[in-house]
Amino acid sequence: MERDPELTWLRERVMNVVGHELRTPASTIRGLSDALAGTTDPSRTAELVGALQRQAHRLEQLVDEVLTAAGVMTALPVGAPSAVAVEGVVGEAWTAVGGEPGRLVLHVAGVKVAARPPSVRGIFDAVLRNAVNLGDGSATVDSCRDDGMIAVGVDSPGPPLPDEDIRFAVEPFWRGERAVTSTPGLGLGLAVARALAEHEGGTLTVEALAGGGLRTTIGLPAA
Amino acid sequence: MKETRIRVVVADDEPDVVLLLRVQLEMLEDFEVVGAAATGLAAVDVIRDARPDAVIMDLLMPGMNGFEAIGVIQEEFPDVAIVAYTGVAGDYVRMEMQRLGVALVLKSGSPDGLARALREAVTRRQPS
């Protein structure tokens, strides 16, 4: 039977991402605990315990990412949309994802979108987490209004990204070349953000940022 | 201490994996970790300096990845045995390693399996 190329591609992505991102900490934890059982050297013990703690934390973060994605995909926020001030949500999200104070530049004073607050927060959590983890750690947020929609742009400078990474950035389980090798994650963040934006009647698109990095544009109904 | 210890460079961008491999190999006595690198490019430099018998090469690393580094090492240091070390290996990775004549060990495997692959790879590189 001929395989659906799209499904085959998704299967390979899932296998690669899950295999690398989950197996590495799981296998490392097992190996570290075996090594710990076999050592009596106090300094080596401390090194191994530190490594165990880091790997356990990493595994926990990955499980959280899966659960967040599964939660959003299966139970999108309900309730009536309300007027949400973009500046406040972005500021809160920046702090939540570990962004450094002073490295977020906002040009969205007074801008409000009509959406469910948990959706807006979820969108900016994912987009800004990418900026912090995969960009240079800074972000600039601006907006423009067009035909009843607000387009919020998030610029996250960083190294130039391959065309393929730009094209598939919002696909679930897609991890960019740089992400695969530098930051733990399963490639679900932008896919979740796009699902939330679409749930609110909006859009989420990405493009290469001039000079390197990513520009993410979130379109949401204006309040 | 044996004189015939196998001198190994570990290339992996995950510092905890490097620590683990160092500890596991030290426990086996016939190995000595003589260097470590977090990128393929750095691995080539470390190999140039340390002249090891073998390198354990993670395949997914920033900058020059393991696939590219293997090509460079085979070209520049044909006497250095290479063991690819990866979390997951699909058909492409398996076929590519087979084509390059490089042993492949999964990170989920045992230290004994890795040690065996290293010994065999070194033996193949240094026929008596």
Interface residues (C-beta under 8 A of the other chain):
Chain A: E12 M15 N16 V18 G19 H20 E21 R23 T24 A26 S27 T28 G31 L32 D34 A35 G38 T39 R44 E47 L48 A51 R54 Q55 R178 V180 T181 S182
Chain B: D13 E14 P15 D16 V17 L19 L20 V23 Q24 M27 L60 M61 P62 N65 T86 G87 V88 G90 K107 S108 P111
